[in-house]
Amino acid sequence: MNKIDKSLTKTVKTSDLQNVSTDLTEVILDSMLDDGILKDIPILGSIVGMGKTASTIKDALFLKKIIYFLTELKDIPIEQREKMIDSIDNSEKQKIKIGEKLIFILDKCDDYLDAKYIGQFFRGFLESQITYEEFLQGARIIQNIYNGDLEYFLGRDLSKIEIEASTEEAPDDDTFPLINSGICGFGYNPTRVEDQRDYEISDKYIVKGGEVVIWITSIGKKLKDILKIE
């Protein structure tokens, strides 16, 4: 684990990622990786090991997640990657180095599509669009939410989600996963009692409020701004 997380840190910080593409996944699954690729991308060499093949299905799938993650970072200058990663690794606040944390995060991803979105969101951190803490928060959401629900959210107009309902009905089935994941918040407007002006022909008091309110959380908005469906 120590070797792998250091390799990932080195890869993200200082490797030329221009040659990293999703086409490498076919090379992993069908044949052997070229020595040059293994040398240029340290994390691939660390996982593949001396045998230079993906020895198990688990190894192959993990490599695929790594590649999809790295592909999202390929256009960010090395100097910028190094600066942002060092700012976290040298921080006394963070107890876990970025390389090790990314290994934990990617390992928990269900598939390479989740890893791709993790890469996009990590790119947001490297480009200073989000803080590192926001990256970790968003990564947890990406890990836990069903990919179809995430893409449903990314593809929708926010105004159709962030609404104040006019009834007391609960959110529909499409919105519940977004609420449970932390992308949306859910509550009710405060209930208040007011005097009825013409209470002789109606009730003396009227009750207002209690409507369902659904909103996009701050981290949900960051995910919406940064993640792209391809």
N, C-alpha and C positions, 0 to 999 in steps of 0.2 A: 504493500500500500504506500509506504514512504517513497519508494522509487517511482511509482506511478504518478502520485500527486506532484512530485517534483518535476517529472517529465511533462506533465500537463502545464504546470506553471511556466516552464521554460518554453514550451511550444507556443502558448498564448502570448508570452512576453516578447520573445525574440525571434521566432521562426517566420520566414517568408511563407505566407499562407496562400500565395497566388496559385500554386499548383494543387491546392486542396479543392476537390469538387466531389459532388455526390457520385460521380462515375467511379470513384475509388471503391465504393461499396461493392460493385460487381467484381472488382479485382480481388477484394477480400474474400468473397464468397466462392469465386470460381477458380482462383489460381493463387499465385504467390505474389507478395508485394515486392516491388523493385527495391534493390538496396539503396538507391538514391532517395527514394521516398522515405524509407525507414530512417535514414540519416538526417534528412531535412526536417522531418516531423517527429521529434523524440517520443511523443506519447504513443505513436503507432508502434514504434520499435519496442517500447517497454511492454506493451500488451501482447504483441505477437511473440516476442521472445526469440530465443535462439533457433527455434524451428522455422521461423519466418512464415508461418501459416496460422490462420485462425484455428487453433487446435480444438475448440469446442464451439457449439452453436452459441453458447452464452458469450464467449469471447468475440465471435463474429458480430453478434447483435450489439454488443457494447461498443465495438469499434465503429459500427455503423452510426451509433448515436454520437460518438466523438466526432466523426467526420462531418455529420450534418451540423453539429454545434460549431465546429471550426469554420465551416464554409460561410457562416454568417459574419465572421470576423475578418475575412480575408482582405477587405478594402481599408481597414483601419491601419494607419501607419504604425510601425513597430514602436517608435518613440512614444506615441500616445498610449499604446497598450502598456508599455513598460511603466510609464509614469503613473497611470491609474492603478495598476496592480501593486506597485511598490507603496502607493499611498495607503493601501489596506494592509498589506503584509507587514508594514513598518508601524502600523497603528497599535497602540497598547489596548485599544478598545476591543479589537477583534482577536479572539483567542485561537481561531482556526484559520490557517493560511488559505488563500484563494484556491490554490490547486487542489488541496484536500477537500475543500467545500464543494467545488465543482464536481469532483469525482462522486461524492455522496449524492449530489443533486441529479447528475446524469444517470447514475446507477438506478435511481428510483423512478426515472421516467419510464412510462409504459412502452414507448417506441421511439423511433427516430423523428417522428413528427413533433412530439413533445420536445425532443432535444433541439430541433430546429427553432422552435419558439423560445426555448431557453437561450439559445444563441442570439436570437434577435433582441431579447430583453437585456442580455449581458452586454450586447453592443450598445444599447441605450445607456448603460452605466459607463462604458468606456468613452462614450461621446458626451458624458456629463448631462444627459437628459434626465437621469434619475440618480438617486444616491445608492450606495451599496446596500443599505438596509431595505430600500424599496425593491432592489433587484431580488434580494432574498425573499421578501414577501411575495413578490410576483411569481418567482420561481416555484414557491410552495403552491400557489394557486394553479399554475400550469401543470404541476405534477398531479394534483388531486382532481382536477375537473376532467370530465369526459371530453375528448378532443372535438367531438361534434357540437357539444354545448359551447365550447370556447369559440369555435368558428361561427356558430350561430350568433354569438354576441359580437364578434368582430365584424360580421357582415351586415349588422343592423344599424339603422339610424338611431342614434342615442335618444332622440326626442320621442321615439316610439317605446323606449324602455323607461326612461326617466320621466315618469308621469305621476300625476296626482289623481288617483281614481275618484270618481264621483259617487261610488257606492262603497259599501263595507265588505265587498267580496274579496276573498284572499287572492294572491297572485296565481296566475295560471301555471300549468305544468312546465311550460317553457322557461318561465322566470325563476321557478324554485331552485334549479341547479345553480343559477347565477347568484342567488341569495346565499345558498349554502356554501358556495366556494369563497365568498367574500368579495365578489365583483359588484354585487348590488346590495344595498341595504333595504330594510323593510320595516315599516312601522305604521302607526296610525296618528292622524292629527288629533290634538287634544280635544276632548269633549267639553263643551261649555253650555251653560243654561242661560237663556235670555228671556226677558219679559216679552210676552206677546202684546203688541200694541192694541189689537182689537180682541181682547180675551173674552169679551161677552159672547162672541159667536164662535169662539174657538178655545183651545186650551190656554190657560193663563201663562204658561211657560212653553218655550220651544227649545229643543235640544239641537245644537249644531256641532259639527266636527265628527270625529270618529272615522273619517275617510281613510282608505288605504293609501299609503305613500310609499313609492318605490323610487330609489335614487341610485345613481352610479357612485360607488365609493371612489376615494381619491386614487387608490391603487388600480381600480377598475379603469379609470380614465387614462392612467399611464399605460396600461396594457393596450387599451384601444388606440392610443396615439402611436405606439411603437410597433406592435405586432402587425404583420402583414400576411394576408392569405395569398398564396401563390398558386 
